[in-house]
Amino acid sequence: MQIRVLTASDIRSALSMREAIDAVEKAYAQLASGKATMPLRSRVDTDKGISLLMPAYLHDSGDFAVKIVSVYGENPKLGLPTVTATVLAMDSETGMPLALMEGDSLTALRTGAAGGVAARYLARKDARTVALFGAGVQARSQLQAVLAERQIQRVLVVGRLPKTIERFCAEVATWPDAPQVIVAPSPREAVSQADIVLAATTTKTPLFDGNDLKPGTHVTGVGSFTPEMQEIDAVTIDRARVVVDQREAAMAEAGDIIIAKATIDAEIGEIVNGTKPGRQNDDEITFFKSVGLAVQDAVTAATVLRAAEEKGLGTVIQMS
């Protein structure tokens, strides 16, 4: 028995964002068609922290993986990160382990890809301006995904820490075919000009006033992940057609949905499958909320593994 170990660098080299979007699109389709097994997260509490186990199996593609996320608050005292993630890709025909992957980079890739799928089906084709709230890993991946799907010319970045935002803008400016990237004077000025609004923060209070959205805007929110967190206000929810990654998960975890008592119009997989429409006209405001699903991890891990095998990436270890 052998297993391939893939580092963060290996994962970034294996798969482009466009390829990840294509993979996650297929995962959403299988989930909405009832062709995915995704048990509830299992939580293990230890004396020092918690670990969450998130398995998923996609029936049509055979993709099978388990992600383990650990949160240990005292780790920084030991020079270790507070949150770590590891993904184990499995062979669905034999149950044998195939690959062990660094999970943070894979999570960023699959979360960005989720926003990319939403942009593919919900953003206007002529979208040119993005308002981006946040400047961390998730904000970066959300922007990369939208750039893969639309011909964006300008990005207005909003954040609390000026130096962090300035560094982020300078980094984006170095990307191939980079759009114009500027620090927004205010949330209102960013949102009122935007065709696409991306929210990837840990705020507990809304980032902007939904009255400032112009007709035809698409909004994606990936930051809030508890019932108490709210990036997107009730006005936006009231004005928008609401699409989620999974109804059950959104109603249990997404403060944006729970606090505003939102009516969910569709799961993104239903739109991919054609059972629900995507964008219906150029004036429609759309909102996609993703809390993150294990099927995204499974399909992204399997796609990364296939690419890594073709490119000779990673380290193969003989286990027996």
GIMOBEL-V662537 format. One record per helix or strand of 2 or more residues. SS is the DSSP state (helix for helix, strand for strand). FROM is the first residue (numbers start at 1). LEN is the number of residues. If there is no record, write none. Layout:
((SS,FROM,LEN) (SS,FROM,LEN))
This chain:
((strand,2,5) (helix,8,7) (helix,17,16) (strand,36,2) (strand,42,4) (strand,50,9) (strand,63,9) (helix,75,4) (strand,83,9) (strand,97,6) (helix,103,20) (strand,129,5) (helix,137,13) (strand,154,5) (helix,162,11) (strand,180,4) (helix,187,7) (strand,196,4) (helix,210,3) (strand,218,4) (helix,234,6) (strand,241,4) (helix,247,7) (helix,255,5) (strand,266,2) (helix,268,6) (strand,286,4) (helix,294,18) (strand,315,4))
